[in-house]
Amino acid sequence: MAECNWESLQSFLACDSQWRTSGVGLGGLVWIGLDYTACDVSFRRYGFAEGCWDDLRFIEDVVLPILNGGDD
């Protein structure tokens, strides 16, 4: 990983417990996305650069299909 992406990765990992999910059927789970209000708290608390917010949303867009069982 390029050093220039380190803070973006750290910001994503700081929000790793802030996923919104929904139950589907018996035991199914759909990952909806990150709770941006909670992520904003992490951003302010840890002092991540404003530019990392766009990176966080990009990473979220890449990860969501994987979490939901696809490989897109």
Sequence and secondary structure as in RCSB ss.txt:
>XXXX:A:sequence
MAECNWESLQSFLACDSQWRTSGVGLGGLVWIGLDYTACDVSFRRYGFAEGCWDDLRFIEDVVLPILNGGDD
>XXXX:A:secstr
  GGGHHHHHHHHHTTT EEEEEETTTEEEEEEE HHHHHHHHHHHT  THHHHHHHHHHHHHHHHHTT   
